[in-house]
């Protein structure tokens, strides 16, 4: 085989020419997309995920304090509705008894009126009495006796009919009253269920691990049992001494002893111990005694109220101190009154 320029010439030499590949338009488009995606992936700046900043101890403490205040407010609203529910249930029961009595009276009145109507029909009423003397031979005095008797029966029958009408109206009013009272009871029960659910959720939140870590910073030091001298020998001083004996028992919303209390429940139990009945609700306890002009007038056993809506109450023990059930997660303890906004004092007994 002859060579040209030192290279072999022939069919095999021709087969060694560079391979040229023709790229179609679709492949070119795919290539461009790939390049673009590569540029976006590796060229775009990387944004790192940053966690939300954790609340500070001060912020958590403020949140716990807010929760406690909200729980106590809701608790006293709940207690107030329980008092109203009890009154509504008593009214409903009374209305039910009144309705039964009215219906019984109506039945008796109807029966009596029916008997008079039958008697009038059988005797012919006043017209029959006149017929007794129309045929002659009648005794005028006997006629007058018969006529007056018949007239009296007719008059009495008319009165009985009127009494039936009154009894029907009374029964209708009693039924409407009983229906309204039952409706009020159902409404209050529904409202109580709603408040109970909300309180339970807030308590669970306030007692969660996150909040329990800072709950100690909300109170004023760790609770300890304190011996505090109570001046006085009346019922109020005795109630204060009893409340002091309940120190270290846990706060439980809606409770009034013997093993746990909320704020108004402790007041109720203390005065119940000395024979004085109080409602389990700060709003009603506020109106249960004599209001005092200022803090200077306070004596041991007086009730001391706090906040504009009166949602917290304690029992004054002297020297600017009170015994109270503070909030969920705490216990019955002695505390300075100045730690809360004072609303007023009420004297229940001497």
ABEGO torsion letter per residue (X at the ends): XBBBGGBBBEAAAAAABBBBBBBBAAAAAAAAAAAAAAAAAAABBBBBBBBBBBBBAAAAAAAAAAAAAAAAAAAAAAAAAAAAAAAAAAAAAAAAAAAAAAAAAAAAAAAAAAAAAAAAAAAGEAAAAAAAAAAEGBBAAAAAAAAAAAAAAAAAAAAAAAAAAAAAAAAAAAAAAAAAAAAAAAAAAAAAAAAAAAAAAAAAAAABAAAAAAAAAABBEBBBBBBBBBBEABAAAAAAAAAAAABGBBBBBGBAOAABBBAAAAAAAAAAAAGBBBBBBAAAAAAABBBBABAAABBBGBBBBBEAAGABBBBBAEGGBBBBBABBGBBBBBBBAAABBBAEBBBABX
